[in-house]
Amino acid sequence: MRSLIVFTILLLVNFSAMSYPPVTEMTIKTSAKCAECYDNIQREFTYTKGVKSFAIDYETGDLTVKYNPGKTDPDKIRKAISKAGYDADDVPADPRAYDKLDDCCKKGAVGH
């Protein structure tokens, strides 16, 4: 009976560990600085598997991303930000995406 209880507890612990995927957090220096920038990046992250959440510090442009490392990696996240039209650490903004940004989201704009 005791071994059955121990087995059941181990089984429950194993299932609970499986239901919560690992989450890693990273910070990326971006050229994003406003709520419109947030929306643009959010649209691109919709197509990036593994991104759980993100936040932008509008004063510094630092973007903090929580992601599942089993589904994505920092390079893919930086590329997604670039595809949205923003610099991401040493990855420059995709020129076509950057050209499509509203003027308020471009570098050198008021508030940037």
GUDREN-610610 format. One line per 3 residues: number of its first residue (from 1); their letters; for each residue x, y, z of N, C-alpha, C. Coordinates in nm, 2 decimals. Last residue first. Layout:
% GUDREN-610610
NUM) a) X/Y/Z/X/Y/Z/X/Y/Z | ...
This chain:
% GUDREN-610610
112) hgv) 1.13/5.95/-2.99/1.24/5.84/-3.01/1.37/5.90/-2.98 | 0.98/6.17/-2.96/0.96/6.06/-2.86/1.06/5.95/-2.88 | 0.98/6.23/-3.30/0.96/6.28/-3.17/0.92/6.17/-3.07
109) agk) 1.22/6.01/-3.46/1.09/6.07/-3.45/1.07/6.13/-3.31 | 1.45/5.87/-3.46/1.46/6.01/-3.48/1.33/6.09/-3.47 | 1.31/5.58/-3.62/1.42/5.64/-3.54/1.43/5.79/-3.57
106) kcc) 0.95/5.56/-3.62/1.08/5.55/-3.69/1.19/5.63/-3.60 | 0.71/5.58/-3.52/0.78/5.47/-3.48/0.92/5.46/-3.54 | 0.58/5.80/-3.64/0.61/5.81/-3.50/0.70/5.69/-3.45
103) ddl) 0.53/5.71/-3.90/0.64/5.80/-3.88/0.68/5.81/-3.73 | 0.47/5.36/-3.91/0.42/5.49/-3.90/0.54/5.58/-3.86 | 0.66/5.14/-4.13/0.62/5.19/-3.99/0.56/5.33/-4.00
100) kdy) 0.76/5.07/-4.37/0.61/5.06/-4.35/0.57/5.11/-4.22 | 1.03/5.08/-4.35/0.97/5.18/-4.43/0.82/5.18/-4.41 | 1.07/4.84/-4.19/1.10/4.98/-4.13/1.03/5.09/-4.21
97) arp) 1.02/4.64/-4.38/0.93/4.66/-4.26/0.95/4.80/-4.20 | 1.24/4.69/-4.54/1.10/4.70/-4.60/1.00/4.72/-4.48 | 1.47/4.65/-4.37/1.44/4.78/-4.44/1.30/4.80/-4.49
94) dap) 1.46/4.52/-4.05/1.44/4.49/-4.19/1.40/4.62/-4.26 | 1.70/4.65/-3.82/1.56/4.64/-3.87/1.55/4.60/-4.01 | 1.99/4.45/-3.74/1.92/4.57/-3.78/1.78/4.55/-3.83
91) vdd) 2.10/4.30/-3.45/2.03/4.27/-3.58/1.95/4.40/-3.62 | 2.21/4.35/-3.21/2.30/4.38/-3.33/2.23/4.34/-3.46 | 1.91/4.43/-3.07/2.05/4.41/-3.04/2.14/4.45/-3.16
88) ady) 1.72/4.50/-3.32/1.71/4.41/-3.20/1.86/4.37/-3.17 | 1.52/4.75/-3.47/1.65/4.70/-3.44/1.64/4.61/-3.32 | 1.21/4.69/-3.64/1.29/4.74/-3.53/1.43/4.68/-3.52
85) gak) 1.02/4.56/-3.81/1.08/4.69/-3.84/1.16/4.76/-3.74 | 0.95/4.30/-3.78/0.85/4.40/-3.74/0.90/4.55/-3.77 | 1.19/4.18/-3.83/1.08/4.17/-3.93/0.96/4.26/-3.90
82) sia) 1.31/4.23/-3.59/1.36/4.29/-3.71/1.26/4.29/-3.82 | 1.17/4.05/-3.43/1.16/4.20/-3.40/1.21/4.27/-3.52 | 1.24/3.81/-3.55/1.10/3.85/-3.55/1.09/4.00/-3.52
79) kri) 1.52/3.81/-3.49/1.47/3.82/-3.63/1.33/3.86/-3.64 | 1.50/3.78/-3.21/1.56/3.90/-3.27/1.52/3.92/-3.41 | 1.39/3.52/-3.20/1.32/3.63/-3.14/1.37/3.77/-3.20
76) kdp) 1.59/3.37/-3.32/1.46/3.38/-3.38/1.38/3.49/-3.33 | 1.79/3.41/-3.13/1.81/3.45/-3.27/1.68/3.47/-3.34 | 1.69/3.29/-2.89/1.71/3.43/-2.90/1.73/3.48/-3.04
73) dtk) 1.44/3.05/-2.99/1.57/3.08/-2.93/1.59/3.23/-2.95 | 1.17/2.81/-2.93/1.23/2.92/-3.00/1.36/2.95/-2.94 | 1.09/2.58/-2.80/1.02/2.61/-2.92/1.08/2.73/-3.00
70) gpn) 1.24/2.55/-2.57/1.22/2.43/-2.65/1.15/2.46/-2.79 | 1.23/2.79/-2.44/1.35/2.76/-2.52/1.34/2.63/-2.60 | 0.96/3.00/-2.44/0.99/2.86/-2.42/1.11/2.82/-2.50
67) ykv) 1.00/3.33/-2.30/0.98/3.23/-2.40/1.02/3.09/-2.36 | 0.97/3.67/-2.24/0.96/3.54/-2.18/0.93/3.44/-2.29 | 1.16/3.96/-2.29/1.08/3.85/-2.35/1.08/3.73/-2.27
64) tld) 1.18/4.30/-2.28/1.20/4.18/-2.20/1.10/4.07/-2.26 | 1.35/4.55/-2.44/1.23/4.46/-2.46/1.26/4.33/-2.38 | 1.44/4.88/-2.41/1.47/4.75/-2.37/1.34/4.66/-2.37
61) gte) 1.40/5.15/-2.45/1.38/5.06/-2.56/1.41/4.91/-2.53 | 1.39/5.33/-2.24/1.52/5.28/-2.29/1.51/5.19/-2.41 | 1.13/5.41/-2.22/1.23/5.51/-2.21/1.36/5.46/-2.26
58) ydi) 0.96/5.19/-2.25/0.96/5.29/-2.35/1.07/5.39/-2.34 | 1.03/4.87/-2.22/1.06/4.99/-2.14/1.06/5.10/-2.24 | 0.79/4.63/-2.30/0.89/4.72/-2.35/0.90/4.83/-2.25
55) afs) 0.75/4.27/-2.27/0.72/4.41/-2.22/0.83/4.50/-2.28 | 0.59/3.96/-2.34/0.70/4.05/-2.35/0.65/4.19/-2.30 | 0.54/3.60/-2.34/0.50/3.74/-2.31/0.62/3.83/-2.34
52) kvg) 0.61/3.37/-2.49/0.50/3.37/-2.39/0.45/3.51/-2.36 | 0.70/3.23/-2.78/0.70/3.35/-2.71/0.58/3.36/-2.62 | 0.65/2.99/-2.92/0.73/2.98/-2.80/0.74/3.11/-2.72
49) kty) 0.65/3.10/-3.26/0.62/3.00/-3.16/0.71/3.01/-3.04 | 0.55/3.38/-3.40/0.68/3.33/-3.34/0.64/3.23/-3.23 | 0.33/3.51/-3.48/0.38/3.40/-3.57/0.51/3.34/-3.52
46) tfe) 0.30/3.70/-3.29/0.19/3.61/-3.31/0.23/3.49/-3.39 | 0.51/3.87/-3.32/0.53/3.76/-3.22/0.41/3.66/-3.23 | 0.40/4.06/-3.49/0.50/3.96/-3.54/0.52/3.85/-3.45
43) rqi) 0.22/4.18/-3.32/0.17/4.12/-3.44/0.27/4.02/-3.50 | 0.40/4.29/-3.13/0.31/4.19/-3.09/0.25/4.11/-3.21 | 0.53/4.48/-3.28/0.60/4.37/-3.24/0.51/4.25/-3.20
40) ndy) 0.31/4.66/-3.31/0.37/4.61/-3.43/0.45/4.48/-3.39 | 0.25/4.72/-3.04/0.15/4.66/-3.13/0.21/4.59/-3.25 | 0.49/4.86/-2.97/0.45/4.74/-2.90/0.35/4.66/-2.99
37) cea) 0.47/5.08/-3.14/0.58/4.99/-3.16/0.54/4.85/-3.09 | 0.25/5.20/-3.02/0.24/5.15/-3.15/0.35/5.05/-3.19 | 0.36/5.28/-2.77/0.26/5.17/-2.78/0.24/5.12/-2.92
34) cka) 0.72/5.31/-2.82/0.59/5.36/-2.80/0.49/5.25/-2.81 | 0.98/5.23/-2.90/0.97/5.33/-2.79/0.83/5.37/-2.76 | 1.23/5.02/-3.04/1.09/5.04/-3.01/1.07/5.14/-2.89
31) stk) 1.48/4.95/-3.10/1.45/5.08/-3.13/1.31/5.11/-3.11 | 1.62/4.74/-2.83/1.54/4.76/-2.95/1.53/4.91/-2.98 | 1.79/4.50/-2.66/1.79/4.64/-2.68/1.73/4.66/-2.82
28) itm) 1.64/4.25/-2.47/1.69/4.28/-2.60/1.68/4.44/-2.61 | 1.65/4.00/-2.23/1.63/4.14/-2.26/1.70/4.18/-2.38 | 1.48/3.70/-2.14/1.59/3.77/-2.20/1.55/3.91/-2.22
25) etv) 1.38/3.40/-1.97/1.36/3.54/-1.99/1.49/3.60/-2.05 | 1.21/3.09/-2.02/1.34/3.17/-2.01/1.31/3.31/-2.04 | 1.03/2.82/-1.90/1.03/2.96/-1.95/1.16/3.03/-1.92
22) ppy) 0.92/2.49/-1.96/1.02/2.58/-1.91/1.01/2.72/-1.97 | 0.57/2.42/-1.93/0.69/2.42/-2.00/0.79/2.51/-1.94 | 0.38/2.23/-1.73/0.43/2.37/-1.73/0.57/2.37/-1.80
19) sma) 0.32/1.97/-1.74/0.22/2.06/-1.78/0.27/2.21/-1.79 | 0.53/1.82/-1.63/0.51/1.82/-1.78/0.41/1.93/-1.83 | 0.49/1.86/-1.36/0.61/1.91/-1.42/0.60/1.92/-1.58
16) sfn) 0.26/1.71/-1.33/0.25/1.86/-1.30/0.38/1.92/-1.36 | 0.35/1.45/-1.38/0.25/1.51/-1.47/0.24/1.67/-1.45 | 0.53/1.42/-1.17/0.57/1.41/-1.30/0.48/1.48/-1.40
13) vll) 0.36/1.43/-0.95/0.46/1.53/-0.96/0.51/1.53/-1.10 | 0.20/1.20/-1.00/0.14/1.34/-1.00/0.24/1.45/-1.01 | 0.39/1.00/-0.97/0.32/1.02/-1.10/0.26/1.16/-1.11
10) lit) 0.46/1.03/-0.70/0.56/1.05/-0.81/0.50/1.07/-0.94 | 0.21/0.96/-0.59/0.27/1.09/-0.57/0.37/1.12/-0.67 | 0.19/0.69/-0.67/0.09/0.79/-0.71/0.14/0.93/-0.69
7) fvi) 0.42/0.58/-0.55/0.40/0.58/-0.69/0.31/0.68/-0.74 | 0.34/0.61/-0.28/0.46/0.68/-0.33/0.46/0.68/-0.48 | 0.11/0.45/-0.28/0.10/0.59/-0.25/0.22/0.67/-0.30
4) lsr) 0.23/0.20/-0.33/0.12/0.26/-0.42/0.11/0.41/-0.40 | 0.39/0.16/-0.12/0.45/0.18/-0.25/0.35/0.24/-0.35 | 0.19/0.12/0.08/0.28/0.24/0.09/0.35/0.27/-0.05
1) m) 0.08/-0.12/0.00/0.00/0.00/0.00/0.09/0.13/0.00
